[in-house]
């Protein structure tokens, strides 16, 4: 796993190109540590996740390292160990996926936990676990139905057939399709624009949008009003108003 930080943007690269960036136990652990750093490091305002090489974002879990290995049953109840973005770790900073090829199984469930998604024109997407007697865990059976129309989501879940980038775009799974050579710069462009915005407001917007899925409307509106009242008294809100009045670029500090 590679981790780079530049001007408030963290770039996380799954680096197992010899295995199509499939994720074994060590990779999942490193990815968990990367997400925790994104969550906790105040210098990070946005993150980009991608895969090494030009062939694969990630082929998902490295099944040879998991299937047939029962492990210790006590691990089943250790629900906070090795938390991932798509497994319940709360990261309210924006995350952009740069899909540089095959996005299969756990790659799709990771994708579903990101906020903005750019794919190279040769990218391929599939939740093919059902064909191997398994199911797309870490949120695959949960988020897909939230983000896609029911019949389309069920087609992906039950048939496990691959779709190309243009189909993913048409279905609303991704934001944009670009030539491979423009992929990373396009994703970083999103991240840099986000990093220039007031981070408290960005994180509040993301948290409210995510929590709205599990809240009734009255509670959601109440939480929205509470966060807005908090933001009104931040230095960033005062800076935004001052910069607008003085016709200058704002300098947000996240406080």
C-alpha positions in Angstrom: 0.0 0.0 0.0 1.4 3.4 -1.0 0.3 6.6 0.8 1.2 10.1 -0.4 0.2 13.5 1.0 0.4 16.7 -1.0 -1.4 20.0 -0.3 -4.1 18.4 1.8 -4.8 15.5 -0.6 -3.9 12.0 0.3 -3.4 9.5 -2.5 -3.8 5.9 -1.5 -2.6 3.2 -4.0 -3.3 -0.5 -3.7 0.0 -1.8 -4.8 -0.1 -5.5 -5.8 -0.1 -5.3 -9.6 1.3 -8.8 -9.9 -2.0 -10.0 -8.3 -4.3 -7.5 -10.1 -4.2 -5.5 -6.9 -6.2 -8.3 -5.1 -6.4 -7.7 -1.4 -5.0 -10.2 1.0 -5.0 -9.9 4.8 -1.9 -7.7 4.9 -3.4 -5.4 2.2 -6.7 -5.0 4.1 -4.8 -4.2 7.3 -2.7 -1.5 5.5 -5.8 -0.1 3.9 -7.5 0.1 7.3 -4.5 2.0 8.7 -4.6 4.3 5.7 -8.3 5.2 6.2 -7.7 5.8 9.9 -4.9 8.2 9.0 -7.2 10.0 6.5 -9.9 10.3 9.2 -7.6 11.5 12.0 -4.9 13.6 10.3 -6.0 17.3 10.3 -3.7 18.1 7.4 -5.7 15.8 5.1 -8.8 17.3 3.6 -9.6 14.8 0.8 -8.4 11.4 -0.4 -8.0 9.6 -3.7 -7.9 5.8 -3.9 -6.6 4.0 -6.9 -4.6 0.8 -7.9 -1.1 0.4 -9.1 -0.5 -0.1 -12.8 -2.9 0.3 -15.7 -4.8 -3.0 -15.6 -6.6 -3.1 -12.3 -8.1 -0.9 -9.6 -8.5 -4.0 -7.5 -9.7 -7.5 -8.3 -11.2 -7.6 -4.8 -10.4 -10.0 -2.0 -7.6 -12.4 -2.7 -9.9 -15.4 -2.3 -7.0 -18.0 -2.1 -6.0 -16.3 1.2 -9.4 -16.4 2.8 -11.7 -19.2 1.5 -11.3 -22.4 3.5 -9.5 -20.7 6.4 -12.0 -20.6 9.2 -10.0 -18.5 11.6 -11.0 -17.9 15.2 -14.7 -17.5 15.7 -14.1 -14.9 18.4 -13.0 -12.6 15.6 -16.6 -12.5 14.4 -17.6 -10.4 17.4 -14.5 -8.1 17.3 -16.4 -5.8 15.0 -14.2 -2.7 15.4 -10.9 -4.5 14.5 -9.4 -3.6 11.1 -12.2 -1.3 10.2 -12.5 -0.3 6.5 -14.2 2.6 4.7 -16.8 0.1 3.3 -17.1 -1.8 6.5 -18.3 0.9 8.8 -15.4 3.2 9.5 -16.7 6.8 9.6 -14.6 9.0 7.4 -16.4 12.3 6.7 -13.7 13.7 4.5 -14.5 13.3 0.8 -13.0 10.3 -1.0 -12.5 10.0 -4.7 -12.0 6.7 -6.5 -9.8 6.6 -9.6 -10.7 3.3 -11.3 -7.8 2.3 -13.5 -9.0 -1.0 -14.8 -10.7 -4.1 -13.3 -12.9 -3.2 -10.4 -14.2 -6.5 -9.2 -15.9 -7.9 -6.0 -14.4 -6.1 -3.1 -13.3 -3.4 -5.5 -16.9 -2.5 -6.2 -17.8 -2.6 -2.5 -14.9 -0.2 -1.9 -16.1 2.0 -4.7 -19.6 2.1 -3.2 -18.1 3.7 0.0 -16.4 6.5 -1.9 -18.1 9.9 -2.8 -16.9 10.7 -6.3 -15.8 8.2 -8.9 -13.8 8.6 -12.1 -13.1 5.6 -14.3 -10.7 5.0 -17.2 -12.5 4.1 -20.4 -11.2 0.5 -20.2 -12.5 -0.1 -16.7 -14.7 -3.1 -15.9 -17.0 -3.6 -13.0 -18.5 -6.7 -11.5 -19.8 -8.3 -8.3 -19.0 -11.8 -9.2 -18.9 -13.5 -5.8 -22.2 -15.3 -6.3 -20.6 -17.3 -9.1 -18.1 -18.6 -6.6 -20.6 -19.6 -4.0 -20.0 -16.4 -1.9 -21.6 -12.9 -1.6 -20.2 -9.4 -1.8 -19.5 -8.6 1.8 -18.3 -5.3 3.4 -21.4 -3.5 2.3 -22.0 -5.0 -1.2 -25.5 -6.3 -0.5 -26.3 -3.1 1.4 -25.0 0.0 -0.5 -25.7 -1.2 -4.0 -29.5 -1.1 -3.4 -29.1 2.4 -1.9 -27.2 3.7 -4.9 -28.8 2.0 -7.9 -32.3 1.3 -9.1 -33.6 -2.0 -7.7 -33.6 -4.1 -10.9 -30.2 -2.9 -11.9 -28.7 -3.5 -8.5 -30.3 -7.0 -8.4 -28.9 -7.8 -11.8 -25.4 -7.0 -10.6 -25.8 -8.9 -7.4 -27.6 -12.0 -8.7 -26.0 -12.5 -12.1 -22.5 -11.3 -11.3 -21.9 -10.3 -14.9 -19.3 -7.6 -15.7 -20.3 -4.1 -17.1 -18.1 -1.7 -18.9 -17.3 1.9 -17.9 -20.0 3.5 -20.2 -22.6 1.2 -18.7 -21.5 2.1 -15.2 -21.8 5.8 -16.1 -25.2 5.4 -17.6 -26.4 3.5 -14.5 -25.1 6.2 -12.2 -22.4 4.0 -10.5 -19.6 6.5 -11.5 -19.4 10.2 -12.2 -17.1 10.4 -15.2 -15.3 8.3 -17.8 -12.0 9.6 -19.1 -9.0 8.3 -21.2 -6.6 6.3 -19.0 -3.9 8.9 -19.3 -6.2 11.5 -17.8 -7.6 9.4 -15.0 -5.4 10.2 -12.0 -5.2 13.9 -12.8 -9.0 14.1 -13.1 -9.5 12.5 -9.7 -6.8 14.7 -8.1 -8.5 17.7 -9.7 -11.7 16.8 -7.8 -9.7 16.3 -4.6 -7.7 19.6 -4.9 -11.0 21.5 -5.4 -12.4 19.9 -2.4 -9.3 20.6 -0.3 -9.7 24.3 -1.0 -13.2 24.4 0.5 -13.9 24.9 4.2 -13.3 21.5 5.6 -15.8 21.7 8.5 -18.6 22.5 6.1 -17.6 19.7 3.7 -17.4 17.1 6.4 -20.8 18.3 7.8 -22.4 17.9 4.4 -21.0 14.4 3.9 -22.0 13.2 7.4 -25.5 14.6 7.0 -25.9 13.0 3.6 -24.8 9.6 4.9 -26.8 9.7 8.1 -29.9 10.7 6.2 -30.1 7.1 4.8 -30.9 5.8 8.3 -32.8 8.6 9.8 -36.4 9.7 9.6 -36.9 13.1 7.9 -37.8 15.0 11.1 -34.6 13.8 12.9 -32.5 14.5 9.8 -33.8 18.1 9.5 -33.1 18.6 13.2 -29.6 17.4 12.9 -29.1 19.5 9.9 -30.2 22.6 11.8 -27.9 21.7 14.7 -24.8 21.4 12.4 -25.7 24.7 10.6 -25.9 26.5 13.9 -22.4 25.2 14.8 -20.9 26.2 11.5 -22.3 29.7 11.7 -19.9 30.5 14.6 -16.7 29.0 13.0 -13.7 31.0 11.9 -14.2 29.5 8.4 -17.7 30.9 8.1 -16.4 34.4 9.0 -13.5 34.0 6.5 -15.9 32.9 3.7 -18.0 36.0 4.2 -15.0 38.3 4.5 -13.3 36.9 1.4 -16.5 37.3 -0.6 -16.9 41.0 0.6 -13.3 41.8 -0.1 -13.3 39.9 -3.4 -10.3 37.8 -2.6 -9.7 34.0 -2.4 -10.6 32.6 1.1 -8.0 30.9 3.3 -9.9 28.2 5.3 -8.2 26.8 8.4 -10.8 24.2 9.5 -11.8 25.9 12.7 
